[in-house]
Amino acid sequence: MLVDALRDDFVFGSKGVQFMPYTKYLMEKGFAHNFIAEAKPPTVTMPRIKALMTGSIPGFIDVVMNFNSPVLLEDNLIGQAKAAGKRVIFYGDDTWIKLFPKHFVEYDGTTSFFVPDFKEVDDNVTRHLDTVLKREDWDILILHYLGLDHIGHLTGPHSSLIGPKLKEMDYILKKIHISLLSKEKEASLPHLLVLCGDHGMSEAGGHGASSVEEVSTPLLLISSAFHRKMGNLQPPKHVQQTDLAATLAVGLGLPIPKNSVGSILYPVVEKRTMREQLRFLHLNSVQLSRLLQENVPMYEKDPGFQQFKVSEKLHGNWIKLYLEGNNSEVLLNLGKKVLKQYLDALKTLSMSLSKQVAQYDMYSMMVGAIIVLEITILLLLSTPKALCQNAAFEIPLSSSSFSLLFYLMVLILSAVHVIICTSAERTCFLCSISWLMAVGVMMLISALLCVIVALLTKTFENVRPSAQNLAASSSGWSELDLLILFGTLGHVLSLGASSFIEEEHQTWYFLINTLCLALGHEVFRNHFLGKDLDHNLAVEQNIKKNAKNVLQYKNDYVDVPETSKIYKASSSMELLPKVYEKWLQLASPWFILICCRLLRTLNQTGVQWAHRLDFGHWLTSSDHKIELSVLTCLSLIMIFVLVQRRCSSVSKVAMALGLLGVFCYRAAIGNVLLPWQRDRKSISKGIIEARFVYVFVLGILFTGIKDLLKSQIIFADVSIKSLGLWDIYNGLVLLAALLLRPHNLPVLVFSLLIQAVMTKFIWKPLKHDAAQVTIMHYWFGQAFFYFQGNSNNIATLDISAGFVGLESFIEVPALFLTVFATYIGPILWAIHLLSFLSSENNRSSAISHASFCYALICSIPVSAYIILVTSLRYHLFIWSVFSPKLLYEGVHLFITATICVFFIVMDQTNLIKP
C-alpha cells in the first residue's frame, strides 16, 4: 500500500497519533517493523517507483520522463514475480501500468497529474478492495493512493484536509489487515502488508528536491510473523528506500534485482535461524559485489569488497562446523561474528555503489557540450558586427582552405565515432542513432568550427587598422555597460558553487539593486551636471513638429486622440516648469528599489531561509482569508489600471471581464471570499469560471494576432503592429493573473508598475540603446522568477497551475500552463521588451539587436554551466543541487529560443519594403 507523498511525521508524529490510530496500535503491539526510508532525489513519483522495485538509484532525467513514463527495462521485482508465475494485481497511479505493461493480471489506473481531484482518485482504488480481498486468485496486490499528494500540491502539509485523508488511509489499512488475518487461518504462510510512501512533502506542499521533509518517508512491514515485545516502542530506524527491493525479493523467494544497491532490512529476518540469516545476507552480498565489479575498475581495493571476502571465508568455516554437528557456543559466537561481518560489508558495499553506480554517457555529453560551446563562441565573435547599424556580417567560407578543413574535420570525427562505438562496453545515445544522423552531428560540429576559424581569421586581419578604434570604443564604455559586463561574468562564476546555486535569488536581487543605484546615478548626472540640457531644449522646441508622429506611433502610456490636444499640451508644457517631472524621474530608481524590497518579503525562497515565515504564508493561512480577498481584489484592479492604457476599447472590456472572472474562479475554489459569502466553502471546482477567463484570454490574443497580420499587409502603418504586440502582452498578463496564486498577484502588479516607471522615466529620457534595454529586461525577468517564490529546487514547482480549467489531465495544455506559470517573470518581461522596442519609431534595427543580445545573455551562463556540471558530475550535491538547476536552465533555454524566434518574425516587417 503506497500512499503518495506520505511524510514520516504523518505516521510517526503527532498527526499519526491523532489521525492514524490503528496504524499506531499495530506498532505498539509489535506487529510491525517501523523504518524511516530515505528517498534519494529527485523525489518525484516515477523515479521513486523505480527505486522501490529495482533497488537502484534513478537518474535525474526521470524528472522529465515522469510526465510520460517509458517501459522499465531494468531488472525489477515485478518482472521477477511474473517470471516466477506469481499473479500481480494493481490499482492506482497509472505510472505503474506504463512502467510495467502486460505484467499485471488485473489493473485499474488513475491519472496522477490531475491535482484538483483528491477524492475520486482514491475512491477508484478503494472500490476494488471488498471484492479482491475475498478472492484467492492473486499473490501480490499493489495499491497506490494519490489523494494525499494532490492535497499537498493544492493546500500544503498543514491543511485541514490532511487529517481526514490520513484517517481514510488508516481505515483502508485496517480493512486490509483484518482481511489478511482472517485468511491466515486457512493459509500455510503468513501474509505481509507493506505501508510506505514514495516521497515526502515540503513545507510548501511540493516535492522533488532533497529537504528532510521530502526525502523522509515511513516504511512499515506488518505481519503476524513478526513477534516483538509489546509496549516498548522504539524510534524508527533510518534506512534507504532502495533496501526494500532486496528485502521483498528474499521474502518472496525471488532473485534480488541485478542493479539493486540496497541491503536487506535485517530486523525483518533477525528471528530466523542463524543458517537462514547468513544465507540471506550472503545472497545480498554476492549480488552487491558483482554489481561493484561491473562498475568499479579497481573493485578489489574497495573496503566493502574486502570485507565481503572476509565474511565469505568466515561463513565457510561456520558451515563446516554446522555440518559437523557442532552445537557448542563456539558455533553460536562464530555465527554472530559472521553476521556482523556481513552487515558491515553490506553497509560499505551499498554506500560505495550509491556513489559509483551513476553511469554517464560521457561521449554524448562531450559532443553536446562542444556544440553548445561552439555556438556561444560564435555569438561572442559576431557581437561587434551584429550590433552595428546594419546588424549583419559576412563569413568568408568560400576559400578552398576552409573546405579542406571542413572535410578533414568530418573525416576525423567520423573515425573517432567509429572507434568509440565499436569499443564502448556500454551503449550510448550517439552510438544508438542511425549513421546518417551521427554524420549530420559531425558535420554540424565541423561547420561551426570552420565558421569560428573564419571569424577569428577575419578579426586578426583587421586588428591593426582597428587598434585605434578599439581604444576609442573601450574608453567610451559607460558605468552601466561595465556593470552589465561584470554582473554577467559574476553570475556565471557563481554557478560553480552549490551554495550560490541554492541561493541564486540573492545574486539576482543584488544585481537589480545595483542596477537601480547605477540608474539613479545616471539620472542624477543627467539632470544636475548639465550634460543633456541642450538636448532637452531641442526636444522641447520640436514638440509641435513631432506631434503628428506621436499620434501615429501611439505613445505607450499616454493616449493622444487628437492633434489639437497635442498642441495644447505641448504649449502648456512649455509654460509650466518641469520640476514635477524632473523629481519624478529622480525618484524612479528609488521607487523601484522600494518595490523590490517589498517583493522580497512576500516569498522566502532558496534553501537557507526557506523555512522562515513570510508574508505569503501569513496571507494563505485560513485565519486571514478576508485580508487575502481584499488584497486580491485590489491587485486585480491595479492590473486593469496599468494595462488598460495600451488596450483598444474591445480589449479593455475583455480585460475587465477576464479579471472579474479571475476573482470568481479563486472564490469558487475557496481561495478568496466573495462579499456575499458567509461561509468559507467552495461552491464549485472552478471549471466554468476558469474557462470563462480563457475565452477572454484567447479573444485578446486573437485581436493582437489579427493586428500583426494586418501590419504585414499595411507596411506603412507601424502603429498597428505595435498595438497588436501590446494586445498579445495584455492577453498574457490576463493568463498570468489566472494562473498565479492569489497571494502572488502583487508580484504581477509590481512587475507592471516597474515596467511603466522604467519606460516613462528611465529608458525613454536616458536614450538607452537596444542592448542595454534588453539586458535590463533580462535581469528583471530573472529576478521576478524568484520573486514569485520559485527557486532551483523542484519542490517549488507549482504543478497545480497546469490544471486550471481542466476536468482531466490533458498532457499538452497542462504542460504549457505549468511552464508558463513557472516562467511568468521572464516571459512577460521579454514580451514587454518586444512591445516597447516596436513602439519606438526612432530605433532602427532595435528588435534584431534585442534578439541577438537576448540569445547571447542566456547562452553564456548555460554554456558555462553545462561545462561545470560535466566536470562536477561526481560532486556530492550533483543530484540535489546541480541537476535541478540544469533542468530549469534547459527549459529556460527552450523558452528563450522560442522568444528569439518570435522576435525575428516580428522584425521581418522592417526588412520587407512595399
N, C-alpha and C positions, 0 to 999 in steps of 0.2 A: 504494500500500500504506500504509494509515493504521493505525498502532499506537496505540491509545487510551492516554493518559497517558504517552507516550514522552517522557521528560525529556531535555534536551540532553546532560547528563553521562552518560546511559545509552549514548550513541553516541560522543560526543567525549571523554569522561572515561576513568577507569581501568576502569570496567565495560565500556565499549566495546572497549577493548584486550583484556580478558580473555574476554568472552563473545560479541563480535561480530567475529570475526577476518576474515571475508570482506568485511564492510562496510568495515572498516579497510583491507583490501587494495585495494578499489576506490578509496578516497580517495587512498591513497598512489600508485597507478598513474595517477592523473589522469583516471579515467573518470567522475568525479562532481564536481559543483559543490556545495559544502557551505555551508549557511547555518544561523544560529540565528534562527528565526522567532519574533517576539514576538506572543503572543496577547493581545488586549485582554480585560479582564474583562467579563462573567462567564466564567470558564474552566470551562464545562461543555460537554458534547458537542454538543448541538443548535445553540447559537449559534456554535460554532466550525466546524461543518459549513457553516452558512450563510455564515460569513466566508470559508471556503475556496472555496466555489462561487460566491458573489456578489461577493466583494471588498468588501462593506460591513461596517459595524460594527453588530451586532445590539443591540437594547435589552435592559435588564436583566430585563424581564418574561419573556424567553426562559428564565430560570432556572425559572420556574413551568411554562412551556409545554414544558420539556424532558421532563416526565413523560408528556406526551401530545402529540407534535409535530403541529401542523396542516400542511396542504399549503402549500408555499412558493410564493407567487405572484410574488415578486420575480424580476426578470430574473437568470438564472443560467447557468452553464456547461452543466449537464445539459440544460436546456431548449434552449439554443442548439445543442448537439450533436444532439439529437433532431430539431430543425427542419432541420438540415443533412443529415439522413439517416444519421447515424452510429449504429452499433449499440453500445449500452452494456450491459454485464453487471455485476451487483453481487452480492457475497456478504459478509455480516457483519451489523453492527448494524442492526436493523430501523428505526432512526430515519431512515435514508436512504429506506426504502420509504415511510414516512409523509410525508416531505418531498417526495419525487418519485414519486408514484404514476403508473403507466402510462408511465413514462419508460424502464424497463429492458426489454430483450427477454428477459432471463432474470435471475432473482434468487432468493436464499435468505436470509431474515433470521434473525437470532438475537436473543434477548431481552437487552437491555443492562442491565437493572436487577436481574437475579438474581446478586447479588455472590458468593455462595459458590462458584459454578461458574467456574473459571478454566482448565479443560482442555477439556471438551466444547465450550464456546462457541467455542474456536479450532479444534478438530478439525472442527467442522461447516463451517468456512470452507475449511480446507486440503483436505478430502476432494474438493473440486471441481477442484483445480488440475491434477492429472495429465491429466484429460480436457480441460479448457478450454484449456490451453496448447497442445495439439496441434491444436486447431480453428482455422479461418481465418474463422469467421463472426462476428467481433466487431472493433470498432475501439477501444473503451475498456473496460478491466477495472478495477473498483474493489473493493478488499478492505479490510475494517475489522475489525481484531482487538481483542478486548475483554479478553483474559485478564490482560494486564499491569495494566490499570486495576483489575480485581477483586482482584488480589493486593495492590495498594497500599491499597485500602479495608480489606482484611482484616488485613494484617500490616505495612504501611508500606514505604517505599522501600529500606530496608536489610535486608529479609527474605531468608532463604536461598532463597526461591522465585523471587526476581527473576532471579538468574543463569541458571538453567535456562530460564526463559521468554525471556530475551534470546537465548540460544543457539538456541532454537526459531525465533524470528523471523529470526535471521541465516541459518539453514538454509533457511527459506522464501524469503528474499530471494535466496539463492544459486541455488535451484532455478528461480525465475522469471527471473533474469538469464541463466543459462546457456541456458534455453529460448528466450529472446528473441534471444540471439546466434546460435543455430542457425537461427532463422527469417530473420535478416537476410541470409543468403547468397542467398536467393531473392527478398527484398523489395527494392524500389527505394529506399525511405526507411528511415532508422534508427528504432528504437523508443526510447521514453522511459520510464524507470522512476522513479517518484517515491516516496521513502520520507519519511514525515512523521508527526508527532503532532498531535492536535487540541488538546491542552493538556498541561501538565506534571503534577507530583505534589509536594505539600507534604511537609515532613519528617514530618508525621503520617500521610501516605498519602492525604489527601483532595485536593480541588481545588475551584475556584470563585472564588477570590479573586485577588489581584494580587501575590503574593510572587514573587520571582525564579524560584524552583523551579517555580511553577505556570504562569508566562507564557512560559518559555523552552522552545521545542521544536525538535528537529532538523528540517532540511529538506534532503534530498539529491535532486538531479536527476542521474540516472545514464543515460548513453547513449554509444554508440560514436562519436557525432557530436562529442563533446567531446574535443578534443586538447589536453592540457595537459602541462606538463613533469612528469616523474616525480620522486619524492623530496622536493623542497622543498614540504612540506605546510604551507600557511598556516593560521592560525587561522580558523575560520569567521566570515564577515561577518554582522553583525546586520541583519536586515531585518524588515519587517512581514509577519504572516501573510496579510494581505489582498493582498500583492503576487503571490501565487501565481495568483490568478484571472486577472489581466491577462496574466501570462506564459504560462499554458496556453492562453488564448484566442488569443493571437498565434501560438503554436506550432502550434495545431490549425487555424489559418485561420478562427477564429470571431470574431464581434464581441465586444469587451470588454463585460462586463455593465454595464448602464446606470448602476447606483448604486455601482459599484466605486470605492473611494478609493485603491486600490493602484497602484503603478508597476511597470513591467517590471523584472525582475531582470536588470540589464544584463550581468553576466558570462555569462549564458546565450547572449546574442546577439552578444557582442563579436567573435567570429570571422567573423561575416557581413560582406558587403561594406558599404562606407560608405553606399551608397544604401539598402540594406535596413535598416541600423541606424537611419538617420534616418527612414525610413518608419515603422518600428515605434514609435519614440519620438513621432513626430508623431501617430499614431493614438491613443496613450495620452494625449498632452497635449490633444488635441481633446476626447476623452471626459471628462477631468477638468475642463476649462474649461467645458464645457456643464453638468456637474453643479454647478459653482460658481455659474454664472449662475442656476440653478434654486433655489439655497438661500441665496444671499447677495445682498441688495438692492444694495449698493454694490460689486459684484464688480469694476468697472473699476479701483478703487483697491487691489485686493488685489495684493500684491507678486508672487504666483505668476502671476496673470493677466497682469500687465505683462511679466514675464519670458517668458511663453508668446508674447505678441505680438512681442517682440523676436526670439525664436527662430524664429518662423514667417517673419518678414521675412528673416532671415539664411538660412533654409532655401530661400526663394525665390531668393535671389541664388546660392546654391550650385547649385540646379537649372539656372539659366541657364548658368552656367559648364560644368556637366556636359553639357548638351545641345549646347553649342558645341564639345564635344570637347576641352576644355581638360584636359589630364592633368598639368599642371605642379604644382609644390609649393604654389602658391597655392590650388589646389583642395583639396589634402590639408589644409593648415592651416586653411582656412575650414571644411572639414568637421569637423575636430576642435573648432573654436570653436563651431560649431552644436551639435555633440554635447554639449559641456559645458554650453552654454546650456539645451538641452533637459533634461538631467539635473537641473540646478539648478531649473528651472521645475517639473519633475515632483515633486521633493522638497518644494518650497514649497507647491505645489498640494495634494499629498497631506496635508501637515501641516495646512493651513488647513481642508480638508474634514473631516479627522478630528475637528476641534474644532467645526465648524459644522453637520455633516450630521445631528446629532441632531435629530429632528423631534418636538416636543412638542405634544400636543393640549391647548393651554392652556385652551380653553373648557371641556372636560370636567374638566380638573384644577381649575380655579377653582370650578366647580359642586360638585365633590366636597369641596373644602376648605371651602366655605361651609356645606355640610350638616354636616360634622364639627364645625366651629366653633360652629354654632348649637346642636347637641346638647350640646356641652361647656358653653357658656354657660347653657343650660337646666338642666343638672345643678348648676352652681355656684349659680345663683339659687335653686334649690329645696332647697339644702343645709339651711338652718335649719329649714324645715318638715319635710323628710324625716327628720331626725334627732330630731324631737320624740317624745314618748311614743306618740302615735298613728301616727306615720310616714305622715302623709297631708297633702295640701294641696289647696286649691281654686284653679282658674284661672277668673276671670270673663271668659268669652268670649261671653256671651250678648248683650252690648250691640251696638247697630247700628254703632257706630264701628269695632269690630273686624271685623265682617262686611264693612263697606265697605273697610277696609284689606286684608283678605284678597283680595277680588275685584280690587281695584286692583293689588295686587302680582302676582296671576296674569296679569292683562292685560299689565302692563309686562314681566314676564319672558317671556311668550309672544311679545310683539313683538320683544324682544331676541333670542330664539331664532330667530325667522324671519329677522331681519336677518343674523345671524351665519351661519346655514346656507345662505342664498342668496347670500352674498357671499364665503364662505370658499373659497379656492383648493384647499385640501386637505380631505380627508374627515376628520371627527372622529366620535368614538363617539356622542355625543348626537345628532348630525345623521343618523346611520345607523339609529337605532332608530325604532320607529313613533311617530307623532304622539301616540297615546294614552299611551304610556309617557313621552314627553317632557313632556306636560301634567301627568302624575302627578308627575314630578320637580319641576316648577314649583309645583304645589300643595303638595308637601311643604315646599319652601323657604318658601313664603308662610305656611303653617300654623305652622311653627316660629318664624318671625319674629313672628307675632301672639301666640303664647304668651309669647315673651320680652318683648314690649312690655307684655302684660298683667301679667306678674310684676313688671316694673320699675314699672309704674303703681301696683300694689298696695303695693310696697315703699316708694315715695315717699309714698304716702298715710299710711302708718303710721310714717314716720320720726320725727315729733315725739313721739308717745306712747312710742316705744321708745328714745328717746335715752338716758334714764336706764338702761334695761335693758341697752342696748348697752355703756354704760360699765361697768356691773356685770359683764357677761359677759366683756368684754375683760380686766378686771382679774383674772378668775378662771381665766385660762389658765395651765396648769401648764408646767413646763420641758419635759415630754415633748411637750405639744401644740406648743410653739414649735419644738422640734427636728423634729417631723414636718412642720410647715409650711415651715420654712426648708430642710429636707432635700429636700422635694419640689420646691420652687422652684429650689434649686441644681442638682438633677439635670436639670430642664427647661432651665435656662440652659446647662448644659454640653453639650447636644445641638447647639448651634450651632457647635462646634469639632470639626474632624475628628479631632484628637488625642484628645479626650475620648471620642469615639465608639469609636475604635480601642482605647482603654484603659478602657472603661466599667466593667469589672470593678473597677477601683480605686475608682471612685465608690461602688459598692455595698459594697465591703469597708469603706471609710471610714464609710459611713452606719451599717452594722450594728455596727461597733466603737464608734462614738459613741453609738449606741442602748444598747449594753451598759453603757457608762460612765454614761449617764443613769439606766438602771435600777438600777445599783449604788448611785448616789447616792440614789435614791428608796427602795431597800430599807434603806440605812443610816439615812436620816432616819426611816423608819417604825419602826425598832427602838430607836433611841437618843435621839430627840428627844421621845419620849412622845406623839407625835401620835395614835397609834391604840391606846393602852393600854386605854382604856375600851372600845373596840370589841372588842379581843381578849378582854377579860374577859367581856364579854357573850356572845361566841361560845363560850367555854369553859362558861359556865353553861347554855347551851342545847343542848349536845351531845346529852344524853339525849332532850331534847324533839324534836330533829330526826332521831333515829336511824332512824325508820321511813321518813322521806323520803329519807334517804341510801340506804337499801336499795332504795327504789322507783326512784330515778333512776340508780343504779349509778355510783358514782364512777369516773372514767376509769382510774385506775391502782391502786385498792385494792379487792379483792374483799371484800364483806361478806355472806357467805351467810346468817347468822342474826342476828336481833335481839339475842339474848343476848350474842353475841360483841361486838356494838357497845357494849352497856352495859359489858361488862368492859373493853373497850379504852378507852372514854371515862373510866371511873373510874380506870383505871391512869394515863391521861394527866393526869388532874387531880392525881395524886400525884407523878408524875415531873416533874422540871424540864424546861422546853422549851428548854434551852440547845442541845441537839444539833440540833433542827430549826431554831432560830434561826441557828446558824452555817452550816448547810447553805444556808439562804436567802440569807445574806450572801455566801456563796461562789459562788452560782449564776451571777451575771453574769460573774465572773472565769473560771469554768469554761467558759462559753460562748465567752469571748474566746480561751481556750487552744484550744478545739476549732476555732474559725475560723482561728486561726493555723496549726494543723496541716494543715487542709484546703488552705490556700494553697500548701503545699509539694508537694501531690500533682500538680497540673496547672498548668503555665505556660500562660497564655492571653494574648490580646491580640496586639500586633504587636512592641512594643519588646523584650520578653524572651521571646517565644515560642520562640526558638531555643535557649534555655538548657535544660540537662538538669534534669529534676525527678525526684521520687520515682516518678512514674508510669512514666517512661522506664526507670528502674532496674528496676522490677518487671517490665515487659513484655519485657525483654531475655531471650534464650534461656538465659543463664547463671544466671538467678535464678528459674527456673520452680518450684523447690521452695519458695522463700520466698513466691512468689505463691500457690501452692497452700495453704500454711498460712494466709496472710492471708485468702484467700477462704473457707476453712473457718471461721475464727474470726468473720469478718464475717457469714456466714450464721447461725451460732449466736447471735450478738448480735442479729441481726434477729428471730429467733424469740423470744428472751427479751424484747425490747422490745415486741413486738406481741401476744404470747400472752395478756397480762393482760386484753386487751379482746376476746378471742375466746371463742366458745362452745366446748364440748367437740369438736363436729364440726369446727369451723373450725380448732381447734388441730391436730388430726390432719392435716387438709388442708394447713395451712401447713407443718407439719413435713415431710410427704412432698413438697410442692412445692419447698421449699428444698433437700431432698436431690436432687430432680430437677434443680435448677439446677446443682448441683455436678457431677452426672453429665453434664449437657449440656456444660459447659465442659471436662470431661475428655474427652468424646467428640470434640470438635473440636480438641483439643490445646492448649487454653489452660492447663490445670492438669493435675496428675498425681494419679491415684488411688493409695492406699497400696500396692496390689499391682502397679502398673505399673512395669516396669523400663525399658522404652524410652519414647521421647517421641513415638511415632507415634500419630496419632488413629485411633480404632477405628471411627469412622463419621462421617457428616456431621451427626449430632446431631438428625436429624429426629424420630426416635421419642422421644428424651429431652425435646426442647422441647415436643412435643405432649403428653407426659405432664404437664409443668408446666402447660400451657394448660388441661388438664382440671380441675386443682385451682383455677386462677385463676377459671375460669368457675363452678366449684362454690361458691367463697366469694362471688363476686359474686351468684350466684343466691340464696344464703342471705340476703344483705343486702337484695336487692330484694324477696324474699318477706316479710321483716320490715317493710320500708317499706310494702308493700301492706297488710299486716296492721294496721299502725298507723293507716292511713286508715279502717279499719273499727272498731277499738277505740280510740276517741279518748282515753279516759281514761288509757290505758297509754302514757305518753310514753317509757318505758324501751325499749319495743320499737323505736320509731323510732330512738332513739339507738344501740341495738345494731345495727340494720340499717345505719346510716351507718358505724359502725366496721367492720363486715364489708366494706362496699364499699371503705373506705380500706385495709383489710388486703389485700384482693384486688389492689388497685392496687400496693401495696408488693411483693407477690409478683411481679407482672408487671414491675415496675421492676428487681427483683433478677435476673430472667431476661434482660432487655434490656441492662442496664448491663454494660460490660466488667469483667472480674474486678478490675482494679486500681482501679475506681471504686466498688466495693461499700462501702468505708469512707465514702464520701460519703453513701450511704443510711443507714449506721449512725449517723453523726454527726447527720444530719437527724432521725432518730427520737429520738436521745438528747437533742438540744436541745429538741425539741418536748415531751418528757417533763419535762425540767427546768423549762422555762418555764411549763408548765401547773401543776406542783405548787408551785413556789416563787415564781413571779412573777405570773402572770395571776390566779390564784385568791386568794392572800393580799392582793395590792395592789388588787384590785377594779377593774381597768381596764375602761373601757366598751367596747362593741362596736366603735366606730370606731377606738379605739386598738389593740385586739387585731387588727382587720382589717388596718390599715396595717402593723403589725409582721409579720404573716404575709406580706403582700405583699413587704416588704423582704427578709425572709429567703428567700422563694421566688426572688426575683431574684438574690440572692447565690448561692444553690445552683445556679442556672442556670449561673453561671460557675465555681463550684467543681468541677463535673463536667467541665470542660475546654471548654465552649462559649465562643463569642465572637460578635462581629458580623461574622464572616468566614465565608463559605460553606464554606471548606475544612475547618472544624472540624465540619461536619455529618456525623454518623456514620450513613450510609445502610445499613450492614451490619445494624443493628438491625432494619430493616424486613423482613429475610428470615429471621429466626429461626423455624425450624419450617416453612418453606415449601419445597416442592420446585421450584416455578416462580414466576415473577413474577405476582402477583395484585394489581391496582392498589389496591383499597380497603384490604385488610389491610396491605399493605406501606406505604401512605401513613400509615395510622393508627399503626402501630408506630413508624415513623420520627419522626412528630410527637411521640408520647408519650415516646419515648426522649430526644428533644431537650429537651422541656419537663417532664421529671420533677420538677424542683425546684418550679417554680410550681404545677404541678397537685397534687402531694402536699400542699404547704402550704395550698392553697386548700381541698382536701377535708378536711384536718385542722381548718381553721377552722370549717367547717360542722359537723363531728362534735363539736368542742369546744363550740360555742355551743348545739347541740341538747341536749347533756347537762347544760347549766347551767339548772336549772329556775327560777332567780330572775332571769332576764334576759328581760324582756318586749320583744317586737319586735326582739330581737337579730339574728335572721337577716335580716330586712328591712333593718335598719341596715347590716349587714355587706355585703349585696348592693349597696346604694347606694354605700357607701364604696369597695368593690372596683371597681365600674364607674367611679367618679369618679377614683380614683387611677391607673387605667390610661388613662383618656381624656385627662387633662390633658397628659401627655408626648406622646401620639400626635398630638393636635391641634396642639400647638406644633411637633412635628417635621414634620408634613405642610406646614405653612406655611413652615418653614425650608427644607425640601428644594425646595419650589416656587420660593422666592426664590433659592436657591443652585443652580439647575439647570444653570448653566454653570460651576460650580466645578470646579477641576482634579481633585478627588477625588470627583466626583459618582457615578461608576460603581464606583470601587474601595472607597469608604468609606460614603457616604451611602445609596446604593441597597441594598446588602446589609442595612444596619440597617433600612431601610424595609420590606424583605421580612420580616425577623424580627418587626418590630413588627406587621405585618399579620397574621401567623399568631398572634402572641400575643394580639392584639385579638380574633380569632375564638375562641381558647380562652377568653378572659375572658368573652366573650358567652355561650358555652356554659355556663361555670361559674355565671354570674349567673342564667341560666335555671334551672339545677339548684337554685340557692339559692331562687328564687321558688317552684318546685314543692314543695320541702321545707317552705317556710313556709306552704303552703296549709292544712296540718292545724291550724295555730294559728288560722287565720281561720274554719274551719268548726266549729261547735259542735253537739253532738248534741241 
